[in-house]
Amino acid sequence: MNPIVTVQDAVTAFADFMEPTKAELDAIEREMPVILADVELLDAYITTLDRIPTELDNRRIRRARRRALAARLALLNHSAGTSQPGGAA
C-alpha cells in the first residue's frame, strides 16, 4: 500500500504570510541601483564572450564597471549614515 502524500508544503510555500516585509522591500529598493549596474556590467561582458572585444566594447565594460563601483560606493555611504541593528553600544 502506498501512503497518500499531501501537497501542503507546496501550497503553504506561497501563503500570504510569506510575502516580503516592508523593511525587506525597502532594502531591495535601496540596493536596486547596484543591482541594475551589475546587470549592465554583466551585459557588457556577455556581449564580448563570442568575439574579441573591440575598443568600443572595452569602453563599454570600463564605463559599466565604473557605474557598478559608484553604485556600490553610494550604497555604502548611505548605509554608513544609518545605524545598523545589533551593533555595539
C-alpha positions in Angstrom: 0.0 0.0 0.0 1.4 3.4 -0.9 0.9 6.3 1.6 -1.0 9.3 0.5 1.3 12.3 0.4 -0.2 15.8 0.8 1.0 18.8 -1.0 0.6 21.2 1.9 4.2 22.3 1.8 3.9 23.3 -1.8 0.6 25.1 -1.1 1.8 26.9 2.1 5.1 28.0 0.4 3.2 30.7 -1.3 0.9 31.7 1.6 0.2 35.4 2.4 2.5 35.3 5.4 5.4 34.5 3.2 5.3 37.9 1.4 8.3 40.2 1.9 8.0 42.7 4.7 8.1 46.5 4.2 11.7 46.5 5.5 12.7 43.9 3.0 11.1 45.8 0.1 12.8 49.0 1.3 16.2 47.2 1.4 15.6 45.9 -2.2 14.7 49.4 -3.3 17.9 50.8 -1.7 20.0 48.1 -3.5 18.3 48.5 -6.9 20.9 50.9 -8.4 23.6 48.4 -7.5 21.6 45.5 -9.0 21.0 47.4 -12.2 24.6 48.5 -12.5 25.7 44.9 -12.1 23.2 43.7 -14.7 24.7 46.4 -17.1 28.2 45.1 -16.4 27.2 41.5 -17.0 25.5 42.5 -20.2 28.7 44.2 -21.3 30.8 41.1 -20.5 28.2 38.8 -22.2 28.4 40.7 -25.5 32.1 40.0 -25.7 32.0 36.3 -24.9 31.9 35.0 -28.5 34.3 37.6 -30.1 37.4 39.6 -29.5 36.4 42.8 -27.7 36.7 46.0 -29.8 37.8 49.3 -28.4 34.1 50.2 -28.1 33.4 47.0 -26.1 36.3 47.8 -23.8 35.0 51.3 -23.2 31.5 49.9 -22.5 33.0 47.5 -20.0 35.0 50.2 -18.3 32.0 52.5 -18.1 29.8 49.7 -16.7 32.5 48.8 -14.2 32.8 52.4 -13.0 29.0 52.7 -12.7 28.8 49.5 -10.7 31.6 50.7 -8.3 30.0 54.1 -8.0 26.6 52.5 -7.1 28.2 50.2 -4.5 30.1 53.2 -3.0 26.8 55.3 -2.9 25.1 52.4 -1.1 27.9 52.0 1.4 27.9 55.8 2.0 24.2 55.7 2.5 24.4 52.7 4.8 27.2 54.2 6.9 25.0 57.2 7.8 22.3 54.9 9.3 22.7 52.8 12.4 22.6 49.1 11.9 20.6 47.0 14.4 22.6 44.7 16.7 25.7 47.0 16.9 27.8 47.5 19.9 26.8 50.3 22.3 
